[in-house]
Amino acid sequence: MDAHDVLIVGGSFAGLSTALTLARARFTVAVIDAGAPRNRFASASHNVLGSDGENPAAILERSRAQVAAYREVTFVNAEAVSVRGARGAFTVEMADGSTVHGGGLVLATGVTDVLPPIPGLEALWGDSVIHCPFCHGYEFDGGPLGVLATGPASLGQARVIPRWGPTTFFLDGKIELSDDGRRDFVARGVTIEETPVHSVEAEDGALAAVRLADGRRVALVGLYLVPQMRMTGGLAERLGCAFTDTPLGRIVQVGADKRTSVPGVFAVGDMARVPHSVTFAVADGTFAAMSIVHDAVMG
Ligand SMILES: Cc1cc2nc3c(=O)[nH]c(=O)nc-3n(C[C@H](O)[C@H](O)[C@H](O)COP(=O)(O)OP(=O)(O)OC[C@H]3O[C@@H](n4cnc5c(N)ncnc54)[C@H](O)[C@@H]3O)c2cc1C
């Protein structure tokens, strides 16, 4: 039974970064990946130094090839369905019943976005319907933007989006504004729209407008929303990791060194932090790997 020094579940930005740093410290690692990174809906990834504007799948493919060049790294292209064991002897089981074994465990399984069930919205998710102006904002070139309320976190989003273009805030029955709140948005130049959203309309594959329940059409080039965020899979829950609530949803609780509450288990990337970005996920992986190496050296 071959045991790796460390098992990494999730082989996207955070998981690959963890693997790279561990391999360079001559740790053997198995990276188990189901191949569904969160930003697979976007055609371009922005605000990533050295890769700005590149297709996210292309960035991952190049990164994975670089990591795969290390003989210490083994890739398992599969979905992990369960984990058992404890520090020093973890076993991860795949959907097909196969297993891998390792002394340490890093979870890098990311989060899944749940979008509001508005007709036309899901098809545009990733480029012109989006959550993060730092990732996708500059490209809208100051054109008319919208914020679709999904809950209290949308208030912060609606305050910041005018930086990127004239903004309409669609309350859609999800938020009630006080008089002061309304005045604050008006002072920021935000147009408040109370009529519920009926659908989202596209032209040539990009957002064209939001259609309101009363038939009016608001022309837009970009629509922002805060999706409901949930863990991808349930490995962290089943391991007994502690969680913490954030305005964006529940994340795994970790220390600065990315250790979870379960000995020998680390968590990195979107599943264990806010805010989210490729750069943060990569940094988390480096951090966790250095913590693991430090543990091994210091005992
Ligand atoms: C639409 C969209 C656009 C974005 N654009 C940008 C951008 O332009 N710039 C930017 O910096 N950030 C962007 N982001 C954020 C960025 O995608 C995330 O911060 C980043 O992907 C987080 O990396 P991660 O490795 O933590 O998780 P992910 O990239 O989500 O990867 C998780 C990996 O784990 C795998 N996995 C999950 N469960 C299992 C399992 N049980 N077994 C095996 N494998 C498993 C998944 O298949 C996946 O490969 C965007 C996000 C979205 C939603």
The ligand as an SDF file (V2000), in Angstrom:
LIG
                    3D

 53 58  0  0  0  0  0  0  0  0999 V2000
  -17.6620   33.2010  -12.5730 C   0  0  0  0  0  0  0  0  0  0  0  0
  -16.4130   33.4550  -11.7800 C   0  0  0  0  0  0  0  0  0  0  0  0
  -15.3920   34.2090  -12.3270 C   0  0  0  0  0  0  0  0  0  0  0  0
  -14.2340   34.4450  -11.5860 C   0  0  0  0  0  0  0  0  0  0  0  0
  -13.2530   35.2230  -12.1230 N   0  0  0  0  0  0  0  0  0  0  0  0
  -12.1310   35.4550  -11.4360 C   0  0  0  0  0  0  0  0  0  0  0  0
  -11.1160   36.2890  -11.9720 C   0  0  0  0  0  0  0  0  0  0  0  0
  -11.2570   36.8370  -13.0790 O   0  0  0  0  0  0  0  0  0  0  0  0
  -10.0050   36.4960  -11.2190 N   0  0  0  0  0  0  0  0  0  0  0  0
   -9.8300   35.9240   -9.9780 C   0  0  0  0  0  0  0  0  0  0  0  0
   -8.8000   36.1430   -9.3470 O   0  0  0  0  0  0  0  0  0  0  0  0
  -10.7970   35.1420   -9.4400 N   0  0  0  0  0  0  0  0  0  0  0  0
  -11.9280   34.8860  -10.1320 C   0  0  0  0  0  0  0  0  0  0  0  0
  -12.8990   34.1020   -9.5980 N   0  0  0  0  0  0  0  0  0  0  0  0
  -12.6630   33.4620   -8.2800 C   0  0  0  0  0  0  0  0  0  0  0  0
  -11.8360   32.1790   -8.4890 C   0  0  0  0  0  0  0  0  0  0  0  0
  -12.5000   31.3480   -9.4230 O   0  0  0  0  0  0  0  0  0  0  0  0
  -11.6700   31.4250   -7.1790 C   0  0  0  0  0  0  0  0  0  0  0  0
  -11.2050   32.3010   -6.1710 O   0  0  0  0  0  0  0  0  0  0  0  0
  -10.6970   30.2660   -7.3550 C   0  0  0  0  0  0  0  0  0  0  0  0
  -11.1390   29.3970   -8.3750 O   0  0  0  0  0  0  0  0  0  0  0  0
  -10.5510   29.4920   -6.0470 C   0  0  0  0  0  0  0  0  0  0  0  0
   -9.6700   28.4310   -6.2380 O   0  0  0  0  0  0  0  0  0  0  0  0
   -9.8210   27.1150   -5.3650 P   0  0  0  0  0  0  0  0  0  0  0  0
   -8.6780   26.2560   -5.7770 O   0  0  0  0  0  0  0  0  0  0  0  0
   -9.9980   27.4450   -3.9340 O   0  0  0  0  0  0  0  0  0  0  0  0
  -11.2100   26.4610   -5.8190 O   0  0  0  0  0  0  0  0  0  0  0  0
  -11.7130   26.0150   -7.2500 P   0  0  0  0  0  0  0  0  0  0  0  0
  -11.0070   26.7320   -8.3210 O   0  0  0  0  0  0  0  0  0  0  0  0
  -13.1940   26.0900   -7.2200 O   0  0  0  0  0  0  0  0  0  0  0  0
  -11.2670   24.4890   -7.3640 O   0  0  0  0  0  0  0  0  0  0  0  0
  -11.7680   23.4580   -6.5440 C   0  0  0  0  0  0  0  0  0  0  0  0
  -11.3320   22.1600   -7.2030 C   0  0  0  0  0  0  0  0  0  0  0  0
  -11.6330   21.0730   -6.3320 O   0  0  0  0  0  0  0  0  0  0  0  0
  -12.2540   20.0420   -7.0790 C   0  0  0  0  0  0  0  0  0  0  0  0
  -13.0950   19.2500   -6.1650 N   0  0  0  0  0  0  0  0  0  0  0  0
  -14.1370   19.6650   -5.4190 C   0  0  0  0  0  0  0  0  0  0  0  0
  -14.6130   18.6340   -4.6830 N   0  0  0  0  0  0  0  0  0  0  0  0
  -13.8610   17.5630   -4.9940 C   0  0  0  0  0  0  0  0  0  0  0  0
  -13.8630   16.2110   -4.5820 C   0  0  0  0  0  0  0  0  0  0  0  0
  -14.7320   15.7570   -3.6700 N   0  0  0  0  0  0  0  0  0  0  0  0
  -12.9580   15.3570   -5.1160 N   0  0  0  0  0  0  0  0  0  0  0  0
  -12.0400   15.8060   -6.0250 C   0  0  0  0  0  0  0  0  0  0  0  0
  -11.9870   17.0890   -6.4430 N   0  0  0  0  0  0  0  0  0  0  0  0
  -12.8700   17.9480   -5.9420 C   0  0  0  0  0  0  0  0  0  0  0  0
  -13.0600   20.7800   -8.1360 C   0  0  0  0  0  0  0  0  0  0  0  0
  -13.4040   19.9240   -9.2070 O   0  0  0  0  0  0  0  0  0  0  0  0
  -12.0940   21.8820   -8.5230 C   0  0  0  0  0  0  0  0  0  0  0  0
  -11.1930   21.4660   -9.5240 O   0  0  0  0  0  0  0  0  0  0  0  0
  -14.0840   33.8880  -10.2970 C   0  0  0  0  0  0  0  0  0  0  0  0
  -15.1220   33.1250   -9.7420 C   0  0  0  0  0  0  0  0  0  0  0  0
  -16.2860   32.9200  -10.4700 C   0  0  0  0  0  0  0  0  0  0  0  0
  -17.4070   32.1290   -9.8590 C   0  0  0  0  0  0  0  0  0  0  0  0
  1  2  1  0
  2  3  1  0
  2 52  2  0
  3  4  2  0
  4  5  1  0
  4 50  1  0
  5  6  2  0
  6  7  1  0
  6 13  1  0
  7  8  2  0
  7  9  1  0
  9 10  1  0
 10 11  2  0
 10 12  1  0
 12 13  2  0
 13 14  1  0
 14 15  1  0
 14 50  1  0
 15 16  1  0
 16 17  1  0
 16 18  1  0
 18 19  1  0
 18 20  1  0
 20 21  1  0
 20 22  1  0
 22 23  1  0
 23 24  1  0
 24 25  2  0
 24 26  1  0
 24 27  1  0
 27 28  1  0
 28 29  2  0
 28 30  1  0
 28 31  1  0
 31 32  1  0
 32 33  1  0
 33 34  1  0
 33 48  1  0
 34 35  1  0
 35 36  1  0
 35 46  1  0
 36 37  1  0
 36 45  1  0
 37 38  2  0
 38 39  1  0
 39 40  1  0
 39 45  2  0
 40 41  1  0
 40 42  2  0
 42 43  1  0
 43 44  2  0
 44 45  1  0
 46 47  1  0
 46 48  1  0
 48 49  1  0
 50 51  2  0
 51 52  1  0
 52 53  1  0
M  END
$$$$
